Amino acid sequence: MSIQQAYNDWSDTYDTDENLTRDLDRAVMLQMLGKMNCNAVLEVGCGTGKNTALLAKLGERVTAVDFSPGMLAQAKAKISSPNVTFQVADITQPWPMPAAAFDLLTFNLILEHIEGLEFVMEQASRTLKVGGLLLISELHPFRQYLGGQARFTREDSTTLIPAFTHHISDFLTAAAGSGLTLTALNEWWHEADEGKPPRLITFLFQK
Ligand SMILES: C[S@@+](CC[C@H](N)C(=O)[O-])C[C@H]1O[C@@H](n2cnc3c(N)ncnc32)[C@H](O)[C@@H]1O
């Protein structure tokens, strides 16, 4: 099953299925961005809009993109803020956004589905203003080494969504190659994760 089809299928229960990674990501976003204010935000892989409401509060304008019509339909049903524009785009193809347009760009739980990071990092850097921030929040590679990957269950059948392992050095190398400077790297655990490797890793880069 393609990644796009899998997310279309998952979209109607993505928000309500038990999913500690999704819940932790939401809490991490609030902690990292809750006090920020900025002008233009690009949310890449917005899914059902779990983080879009927060971004719409801190940004003057938000462009939220995803390639799954099912996920976007859920987001549109939930987010009515007039400063949010939803757009269908496959981020493995040249991005339709203009250069130097955004102050903040976010990737949350999407990059495991992207085989190579170089192209999307280049596009992210191109669309950021000088001084703009790129926040990445992804399933920690330690979890990927142990078999962790996006999945959902329907009755007795579990669908594993195609995923690629990115080592920490892959993120750092691709970002540096696109002119982005690391300003913070953090690791995050859900309260249910005691004794386990970190669940999420976040990188904050600046152009
Ligand atoms: C696990 S969901 C995360 C959604 C949201 N960011 C969140 O944190 O809840 C991953 C999202 O990435 C989107 N996605 C995956 N590959 C993509 C691609 N090549 N282009 C655009 N969106 C993509 C999927 O459709 C899905 O909505």
The ligand as a MOL file (V3000), in Angstrom:
LIG
                    3D

  0  0  0     0  0            999 V3000
M  V30 BEGIN CTAB
M  V30 COUNTS 27 29 0 0 0
M  V30 BEGIN ATOM
M  V30 1 C 2.1550 10.6740 11.0180 0
M  V30 2 S 1.3280 11.8730 10.0390 0 CHG=1
M  V30 3 C 1.7750 13.3410 10.9400 0
M  V30 4 C 0.7530 14.4190 10.7640 0
M  V30 5 C 0.9930 15.6310 11.6480 0
M  V30 6 N 2.2090 16.3280 11.2680 0
M  V30 7 C 1.0410 15.2140 13.0900 0
M  V30 8 O 2.0760 15.4390 13.7310 0
M  V30 9 O 0.0500 14.6600 13.5690 0 CHG=-1
M  V30 10 C 2.3840 12.0150 8.5880 0
M  V30 11 C 1.7680 12.9150 7.5260 0
M  V30 12 O 2.7430 13.1130 6.4930 0
M  V30 13 C 2.0650 13.1190 5.2540 0
M  V30 14 N 3.0380 12.7880 4.2010 0
M  V30 15 C 3.8020 11.6760 4.1010 0
M  V30 16 N 4.5780 11.7470 3.0040 0
M  V30 17 C 4.2870 12.9210 2.3930 0
M  V30 18 C 4.7470 13.5500 1.2020 0
M  V30 19 N 5.6630 12.9900 0.3960 0
M  V30 20 N 4.2470 14.7730 0.8880 0
M  V30 21 C 3.3170 15.3640 1.6780 0
M  V30 22 N 2.8200 14.8000 2.8050 0
M  V30 23 C 3.3080 13.5920 3.1590 0
M  V30 24 C 0.9780 12.0720 5.4220 0
M  V30 25 O -0.0610 12.2160 4.4810 0
M  V30 26 C 0.5420 12.3230 6.8670 0
M  V30 27 O -0.5240 13.2400 6.9380 0
M  V30 END ATOM
M  V30 BEGIN BOND
M  V30 1 1 1 2
M  V30 2 1 2 3
M  V30 3 1 2 10
M  V30 4 1 3 4
M  V30 5 1 4 5
M  V30 6 1 5 6
M  V30 7 1 5 7
M  V30 8 2 7 8
M  V30 9 1 7 9
M  V30 10 1 10 11
M  V30 11 1 11 12
M  V30 12 1 11 26
M  V30 13 1 12 13
M  V30 14 1 13 14
M  V30 15 1 13 24
M  V30 16 1 14 15
M  V30 17 1 14 23
M  V30 18 2 15 16
M  V30 19 1 16 17
M  V30 20 1 17 18
M  V30 21 2 17 23
M  V30 22 1 18 19
M  V30 23 2 18 20
M  V30 24 1 20 21
M  V30 25 2 21 22
M  V30 26 1 22 23
M  V30 27 1 24 25
M  V30 28 1 24 26
M  V30 29 1 26 27
M  V30 END BOND
M  V30 END CTAB
M  END
